[in-house]
Amino acid sequence: MSTPRTHPTDDSLAPHGGDGAVDAEFTVVNEFTAVRVRKILTRNGQRLEITSLRLDHHIRLDALALEALSWQNEETISAYLDQPFGPEDPPTTEIGRE
């Protein structure tokens, strides 16, 4: 079994002053998207960084946030796929008008 490589990164990956080293990394791909998952070592502890390679959005989650995901059922997680970025347009109807 090989040991994961550690990749030093710049300060942009460690906004809280941690070393930002990548402890482990892998990519998950299907026909719709590709996501990179990295374990980041920061001054505030370990974080799991999830990056959408298609949209270049990312989030870092600590152990408690990851555990909270495990409390959710499949329907709750699936609801995020309905409008993942929120409503596209604000409501156009005005109160009191028909």
C-alpha positions as CSV (number, residue, x, y, z in Angstrom):
1,M,0.0,0.0,0.0
2,S,1.5,3.4,-1.0
3,T,1.5,6.5,1.1
4,P,-0.5,9.5,-0.2
5,R,1.7,12.2,-1.6
6,T,1.7,15.6,0.2
7,H,1.6,18.6,-2.1
8,P,2.5,21.9,-0.7
9,T,0.1,24.6,-1.9
10,D,0.1,28.4,-1.9
11,D,-1.7,30.6,0.7
12,S,-4.8,30.8,-1.4
13,L,-5.6,27.3,-0.4
14,A,-4.9,28.0,3.3
15,P,-6.8,31.2,4.0
16,H,-6.6,30.8,7.8
17,G,-2.8,30.6,7.9
18,G,-2.4,26.8,7.7
19,D,0.1,25.1,5.5
20,G,-2.6,24.1,3.1
21,A,-0.8,20.8,2.3
22,V,-2.9,18.2,0.3
23,D,-2.8,15.0,2.2
24,A,-4.8,12.9,-0.3
25,E,-6.6,13.6,-3.5
26,F,-9.0,11.8,-5.9
27,T,-11.5,12.6,-8.7
28,V,-15.0,11.3,-9.0
29,V,-16.5,11.4,-12.6
30,N,-19.7,10.5,-14.3
31,E,-21.4,11.5,-17.5
32,F,-22.7,14.8,-16.0
33,T,-19.7,16.2,-14.1
34,A,-16.3,15.7,-12.5
35,V,-15.5,16.5,-8.9
36,R,-12.1,16.6,-7.2
37,V,-12.0,15.6,-3.5
38,R,-8.9,16.6,-1.4
39,K,-8.0,16.2,2.2
40,I,-6.4,19.6,3.2
41,L,-4.3,20.1,6.3
42,T,-4.9,23.6,7.7
43,R,-4.0,25.4,10.9
44,N,-7.5,24.7,12.1
45,G,-7.4,21.0,11.4
46,Q,-8.3,18.7,8.5
47,R,-10.8,19.8,5.9
48,L,-12.3,17.9,3.0
49,E,-12.3,20.2,-0.1
50,I,-14.8,19.4,-2.8
51,T,-14.3,21.1,-6.1
52,S,-16.5,21.1,-9.2
53,L,-14.1,20.9,-12.0
54,R,-16.7,21.9,-14.5
55,L,-17.9,25.1,-12.7
56,D,-14.8,25.7,-10.5
57,H,-17.0,26.0,-7.3
58,H,-15.5,24.6,-4.1
59,I,-16.3,24.1,-0.5
60,R,-14.2,23.0,2.5
61,L,-15.9,20.9,5.2
62,D,-14.7,19.9,8.6
63,A,-15.5,16.7,10.3
64,L,-18.7,18.0,12.0
65,A,-20.1,19.3,8.6
66,L,-19.3,16.0,7.0
67,E,-21.1,14.1,9.8
68,A,-24.1,16.4,9.4
69,L,-24.3,15.3,5.8
70,S,-24.6,11.7,7.0
71,W,-27.7,12.7,9.1
72,Q,-29.6,13.6,5.9
73,N,-31.8,11.3,3.9
74,E,-31.6,10.9,0.2
75,E,-34.6,13.1,-0.5
76,T,-33.0,16.0,1.4
77,I,-29.8,15.8,-0.6
78,S,-31.8,15.3,-3.9
79,A,-33.7,18.5,-3.2
80,Y,-30.5,20.5,-3.8
81,L,-30.5,19.3,-7.4
82,D,-33.9,20.9,-8.1
83,Q,-32.4,24.5,-7.8
84,P,-28.7,24.1,-6.8
85,F,-27.9,27.8,-7.1
86,G,-31.3,29.1,-5.9
87,P,-34.2,30.5,-8.0
88,E,-33.0,31.8,-11.4
89,D,-35.3,34.8,-11.4
90,P,-37.1,36.6,-8.5
91,P,-40.9,36.2,-8.4
92,T,-42.6,38.5,-11.0
93,T,-46.0,38.7,-9.4
94,E,-46.8,41.6,-7.2
95,I,-48.9,41.3,-4.0
96,G,-52.4,42.7,-4.5
97,R,-52.4,42.3,-8.3
98,E,-54.0,39.6,-10.3
